[in-house]
């Protein structure tokens, strides 16, 4: 009986040490390292490239907030490019652990989106054939957005330019869907 108690106590101590190490790493790793890891993960799972020229910070709470200044995202095929002066996104870690992507707020500064579509035969013939990159797989759950703010949005495409100023949306929940049939 004493050996079972000792094994249980040792397992509890080991689990506590592992949990403490994980929390310590999360709290002690600097923002630049953590943001560069997030960027690498995003780029490796999609066909976009991310560049942030300004500061990037992450708060270490149960609802961490990622703040990035001067962010540029573009696809590898150069079909679109998104530039924003600032991005602030907050997620709820407890809800994420229970399978729900809950985003309390998403604030986007002045943003410019360029959508390019070049179907000229000379451009296609001159362009090297690229293998399509891995696509970002759909999330197993749909995000719930509570507060979305966009300072200024400018969308540039072949047909012209669309300008949207100071937008604010609250409580964007996906409609309830029937469970998937297997």
C-alpha positions, 0 to 999 in steps of 0.5 A: 500500500505504501508503494502505491502511495509513493508512486502516486506522490512521485507521479504528482510531483513529476506532473507538477514539475512538467506543468511548472516548466511549461508555464515558466517557458510561456512566461519567460520567452520574450515577445520577439521569439514567441511572435516569430514562432507564431509567424513560422507556424502560420507560414508553414500551414498556409500559402501566405508570407507575413512581415511585421516591420514594427513592434509585436507584443503578447500579453501573458494572461488567460486571454492573451492579446497579440499586438503588431504594428506595420503588418504585411501579409501576402500570398506566395502567388502574389494575388493579394497583399494586405497591409495594416498599420496595427493589429490587435487580436485577443483570444480566450485560452480557457475556451480554446481548451474546450474546443471553441475559438473565442475572440473577445476583440479584433481591432485593425488599424488603417488597412489596405488590401490589394487584389491582383488578377493578371490573366494576360498570356504573356505574364502566365507564360513568363511566370514559372510554374509553382506548386501550390503551397499547403492550404490552411486547413479549416478549423474544427470549430468556428470562431466567435467574434465579439468586437471587431473594429477597423479604422479605415479599410481600402480595397484596391482591385481591377474594378476600382477602389472601395473605401470603408471608414471607421467600422465597428461590429459587435457579437458575430456568432456563427449560426448553429449547425446540425451535427455532422453525420458520419 
